Amino acid sequence: MSRIHYLIDDFKAFVEKAETEGKREAFERYYLMPNKFLLTLLLNQKFLRKKDIFSVLDETDLEFYRRLIKKLESLGYPERARLTVDKAEILLKRVIPGNIILLFTLGGEEGITIYENGMPNIYVGLDYPQDNEIYFDLVLAHELGHAGRDTIPGVMEAYGGNIKMGHSELLSVTPFEEHVVGEGMATYFSEVIYPNNSPMDYLFYQKWEYDWCQSHESVIWDNFQKARGTLGNLSRFYKAGSLGQGSPGRTDYYLGYRAVQEALTKHTFNEVLGMEASKVISFFKPSLL
């Protein structure tokens, strides 16, 4: 059974002691050190910021975090996260192993799964101000979708990967089409767990971003074909403008999401979840609009 680590309580202790004990000293004593392994695992991947964490801390407005802590309490965290995990495990009909770490990242990733010693470590950064109350539920559901696919025997092995690989090594052998399908499957996974929302919610898109993707599927497809078969460098479509002026970021997520939707017209959810990436991609045909 996955274990939920709610690091917000330790961050709250840091905030309460920062004025009397010093900002950096309290941060290390109450937040960094009690969670050294979990935070070091994330920091080692350089997913927070290129700056030193203490330099980021010096720029951090603690009043913002005081308000955010109260908001998370009103939303029912950390118990709320367990409900999402329960939904995911009911869908999969099995337990998702590993750690789920709910934390404040001081401007780092809002969602990432890092594999270590054969176990997924799912990080959800809760310090992103969002009006949509279901936002963090969808981030967690998305990352659980990654763990759900990657822990199926044979999925990683199909492209020469292994869940016992270190995170960086695993990324280096991942073909781009597996990345695309993995992100698309994780996006659809969140839709199954939390249905009846907009596709824009599942893709974390604004309307103009979704509209651009819908009207430029052939552009996304053509650029995907150029990257197909290459290993590593999975973030090439991540930034806005990656496919030309005016293009949104993460257009590969959109492509994977559409491919999964099309595959599901011919196969069951569990079949697609464990399906080899190239086969999933084969179901997608770009719109000519």
C-alpha positions as CSV (number, residue, x, y, z in Angstrom):
1,M,0.0,0.0,0.0
2,S,1.3,3.4,-0.9
3,R,2.3,5.6,2.0
4,I,1.3,9.3,2.1
5,H,3.8,11.7,3.5
6,Y,2.2,15.1,4.3
7,L,5.2,17.4,4.6
8,I,2.9,20.5,5.0
9,D,2.8,19.9,8.8
10,D,6.6,20.2,9.0
11,F,6.5,23.3,6.8
12,K,3.9,24.8,9.1
13,A,6.3,24.2,12.0
14,F,9.1,26.0,10.1
15,V,6.8,29.0,9.4
16,E,5.9,29.2,13.0
17,K,9.6,29.2,14.1
18,A,11.1,31.2,11.3
19,E,10.8,34.6,13.0
20,T,12.3,33.6,16.3
21,E,14.9,31.0,15.2
22,G,15.9,32.5,11.8
23,K,14.4,31.7,8.4
24,R,17.2,29.4,7.1
25,E,17.9,27.7,10.4
26,A,14.2,26.9,11.0
27,F,13.8,25.7,7.4
28,E,16.6,23.2,7.8
29,R,15.6,22.1,11.3
30,Y,11.9,21.6,10.8
31,Y,11.5,20.9,7.1
32,L,14.7,19.7,5.4
33,M,16.2,17.5,8.0
34,P,13.1,15.6,9.1
35,N,12.4,14.8,5.4
36,K,16.0,14.5,4.2
37,F,15.6,11.4,2.1
38,L,12.4,12.4,0.4
39,L,13.5,15.9,-0.4
40,T,17.1,15.0,-1.4
41,L,15.6,12.5,-3.9
42,L,13.7,15.4,-5.5
43,L,16.5,18.0,-5.3
44,N,18.9,15.6,-6.9
45,Q,16.8,15.5,-10.0
46,K,17.0,19.4,-10.3
47,F,13.3,19.7,-10.5
48,L,13.0,22.6,-8.0
49,R,15.1,25.4,-9.3
50,K,18.7,25.9,-10.6
51,K,19.2,28.2,-7.6
52,D,20.4,27.0,-4.3
53,I,17.3,26.1,-2.2
54,F,18.3,28.6,0.5
55,S,18.5,31.4,-2.1
56,V,15.0,30.5,-3.1
57,L,13.9,30.5,0.5
58,D,15.2,34.0,1.0
59,E,12.9,35.2,-1.7
60,T,9.9,33.3,-0.3
61,D,6.9,35.2,1.2
62,L,5.9,33.2,4.3
63,E,2.6,35.0,4.6
64,F,1.5,33.4,1.3
65,Y,2.2,30.0,2.8
66,R,0.4,30.8,6.0
67,R,-2.7,31.4,3.9
68,L,-2.1,28.4,1.7
69,I,-1.8,26.1,4.8
70,K,-5.2,27.2,6.0
71,K,-6.7,26.7,2.5
72,L,-5.3,23.1,2.3
73,E,-6.8,22.4,5.8
74,S,-10.2,23.6,4.6
75,L,-9.9,21.4,1.5
76,G,-9.4,18.3,3.7
77,Y,-5.8,17.5,3.2
78,P,-4.1,15.1,3.7
79,E,-7.1,12.8,3.9
80,R,-8.3,14.1,0.6
81,A,-5.3,12.6,-1.1
82,R,-6.1,9.2,0.3
83,L,-9.5,9.3,-1.4
84,T,-7.7,9.8,-4.8
85,V,-5.4,6.9,-4.1
86,D,-8.4,4.7,-3.2
87,K,-10.1,5.6,-6.5
88,A,-7.0,4.7,-8.4
89,E,-6.5,1.4,-6.7
90,I,-10.2,0.5,-7.2
91,L,-9.8,1.2,-10.9
92,L,-6.6,-0.8,-11.2
93,K,-7.9,-3.6,-8.9
94,R,-4.5,-3.6,-7.2
95,V,-2.4,-1.6,-4.7
96,I,0.0,1.0,-6.1
97,P,3.3,0.7,-4.2
98,G,5.6,3.5,-3.2
99,N,5.4,6.9,-1.6
100,I,3.2,9.8,-2.2
101,I,4.8,13.0,-1.0
102,L,2.6,16.1,-0.6
103,L,4.9,19.1,-0.1
104,F,5.7,22.7,-0.8
105,T,8.4,23.0,-3.5
106,L,9.0,26.7,-3.4
107,G,8.3,27.0,-7.1
108,G,9.3,23.6,-8.3
109,E,7.3,20.9,-10.1
110,E,3.7,20.5,-9.2
111,G,3.7,16.9,-10.1
112,I,6.4,14.3,-10.8
113,T,7.1,10.6,-10.3
114,I,10.6,9.5,-9.5
115,Y,11.6,5.9,-9.4
116,E,14.1,4.7,-6.8
117,N,15.0,1.2,-5.8
118,G,12.1,-0.2,-7.8
119,M,9.5,2.0,-6.1
120,P,7.6,5.1,-7.5
121,N,7.9,8.3,-5.4
122,I,5.0,10.6,-6.4
123,Y,5.6,14.3,-5.6
124,V,2.7,16.8,-5.6
125,G,3.7,20.4,-5.0
126,L,0.8,22.1,-3.3
127,D,2.1,25.6,-3.5
128,Y,0.5,26.6,-6.8
129,P,-2.4,29.1,-6.3
130,Q,-5.3,27.6,-8.1
131,D,-9.0,28.6,-8.2
132,N,-10.0,25.1,-9.4
133,E,-10.4,23.1,-6.2
134,I,-10.0,19.8,-8.0
135,Y,-6.6,20.9,-9.5
136,F,-4.4,19.0,-7.0
137,D,-6.7,16.0,-7.2
138,L,-6.1,15.8,-10.9
139,V,-2.3,16.3,-10.5
140,L,-2.2,13.4,-8.0
141,A,-4.5,11.2,-10.2
142,H,-2.2,12.0,-13.2
143,E,0.9,10.9,-11.4
144,L,-0.9,7.8,-10.1
145,G,-1.6,7.0,-13.8
146,H,2.1,7.0,-14.5
147,A,2.7,4.6,-11.6
148,G,-0.2,2.5,-12.6
149,R,1.2,2.0,-16.2
150,D,4.8,1.7,-15.3
151,T,4.3,-1.0,-12.6
152,I,2.6,-3.3,-15.1
153,P,5.1,-6.1,-15.8
154,G,6.4,-5.8,-19.4
155,V,5.6,-2.1,-19.9
156,M,9.1,-0.8,-19.2
157,E,10.8,-4.0,-20.4
158,A,9.2,-3.4,-23.9
159,Y,11.7,-0.6,-24.5
160,G,14.6,-1.9,-22.5
161,G,13.7,-0.2,-19.2
162,N,13.4,-1.6,-15.7
163,I,11.7,0.0,-12.7
164,K,14.8,-0.8,-10.6
165,M,16.8,1.6,-12.8
166,G,17.7,5.0,-11.3
167,H,15.4,7.7,-12.5
168,S,17.9,9.5,-14.8
169,E,19.0,6.2,-16.3
170,L,15.4,5.2,-17.0
171,L,14.6,8.5,-18.6
172,S,17.7,8.1,-20.8
173,V,16.4,4.9,-22.4
174,T,12.8,5.9,-22.7
175,P,11.7,6.4,-26.4
176,F,9.8,9.5,-27.1
177,E,6.7,7.6,-28.1
178,E,6.6,5.9,-24.7
179,H,6.8,9.3,-23.1
180,V,3.9,10.6,-25.3
181,V,1.7,7.6,-24.5
182,G,2.6,7.6,-20.8
183,E,1.6,11.2,-20.5
184,G,-1.6,10.6,-22.5
185,M,-2.5,7.6,-20.4
186,A,-1.9,9.5,-17.2
187,T,-4.1,12.3,-18.5
188,Y,-6.9,9.9,-19.3
189,F,-6.4,8.1,-16.0
190,S,-7.3,11.3,-14.2
191,E,-10.4,11.6,-16.3
192,V,-11.6,8.1,-15.4
193,I,-11.1,8.8,-11.7
194,Y,-12.6,12.3,-11.8
195,P,-15.1,12.3,-14.7
196,N,-17.3,15.0,-16.1
197,N,-14.7,17.7,-16.2
198,S,-13.4,19.6,-19.2
199,P,-10.5,18.1,-21.3
200,M,-8.8,21.3,-20.5
201,D,-8.8,20.4,-16.8
202,Y,-7.2,17.0,-17.4
203,L,-4.5,18.6,-19.7
204,F,-4.0,21.6,-17.3
205,Y,-4.7,23.8,-20.3
206,Q,-6.3,27.2,-20.8
207,K,-9.0,27.4,-23.5
208,W,-6.7,29.0,-26.1
209,E,-4.1,26.2,-25.6
210,Y,-6.6,23.4,-26.1
211,D,-8.1,25.2,-29.1
212,W,-4.7,25.6,-30.7
213,C,-4.0,21.8,-30.3
214,Q,-7.3,20.9,-31.8
215,S,-6.7,23.1,-34.8
216,H,-3.0,22.1,-35.3
217,E,-3.1,18.3,-34.8
218,S,-1.2,17.8,-38.1
219,V,1.5,20.2,-36.9
220,I,1.8,18.2,-33.6
221,W,1.9,15.0,-35.5
222,D,4.5,16.1,-38.0
223,N,6.8,17.2,-35.2
224,F,6.2,14.0,-33.3
225,Q,7.3,12.0,-36.3
226,K,10.6,13.8,-36.3
227,A,11.2,12.9,-32.7
228,R,9.8,9.4,-32.9
229,G,12.3,6.6,-31.9
230,T,14.7,9.0,-30.2
231,L,15.7,8.3,-26.6
232,G,15.8,10.7,-23.7
233,N,15.3,14.5,-24.0
234,L,11.6,13.9,-23.2
235,S,10.9,17.6,-22.4
236,R,11.4,18.8,-26.0
237,F,7.7,19.8,-26.4
238,Y,7.3,21.1,-22.9
239,K,7.8,24.8,-23.3
240,A,5.4,27.1,-25.0
241,G,6.6,27.9,-28.5
242,S,8.3,24.5,-29.0
243,L,6.3,23.9,-32.2
244,G,6.5,27.4,-33.4
245,Q,5.3,30.9,-32.4
246,G,2.0,30.7,-30.6
247,S,2.1,27.0,-29.8
248,P,1.3,26.1,-26.2
249,G,3.5,23.9,-24.0
250,R,3.1,20.1,-23.5
251,T,1.6,19.4,-27.0
252,D,2.9,15.9,-26.6
253,Y,0.5,15.4,-23.7
254,Y,-2.4,16.4,-26.0
255,L,-1.2,13.9,-28.7
256,G,-0.9,11.1,-26.2
257,Y,-4.3,11.8,-24.7
258,R,-5.9,11.8,-28.2
259,A,-4.1,8.5,-29.1
260,V,-5.3,6.9,-25.9
261,Q,-8.9,8.1,-26.6
262,E,-8.8,6.5,-30.0
263,A,-7.3,3.2,-28.8
264,L,-10.1,2.9,-26.3
265,T,-12.6,2.8,-29.1
266,K,-11.1,-0.7,-29.9
267,H,-9.7,-2.0,-26.6
268,T,-10.6,-2.0,-22.9
269,F,-9.0,0.4,-20.5
270,N,-6.7,-2.2,-18.9
271,E,-5.6,-3.4,-22.4
272,V,-4.6,0.2,-23.4
273,L,-3.0,0.9,-20.0
274,G,-0.5,-1.9,-20.6
275,M,-0.2,-1.6,-24.4
276,E,3.1,-1.0,-26.2
277,A,3.4,2.6,-27.0
278,S,3.8,2.3,-30.8
279,K,0.5,0.4,-31.0
280,V,-1.3,3.0,-29.0
281,I,0.1,5.8,-31.2
282,S,-1.1,3.8,-34.3
283,F,-4.7,4.6,-33.5
284,F,-4.2,8.3,-33.8
285,K,-5.0,10.1,-37.1
286,P,-4.6,13.9,-37.1
287,S,-7.6,16.0,-37.9
288,L,-7.2,18.0,-41.1
289,L,-9.1,21.0,-39.7
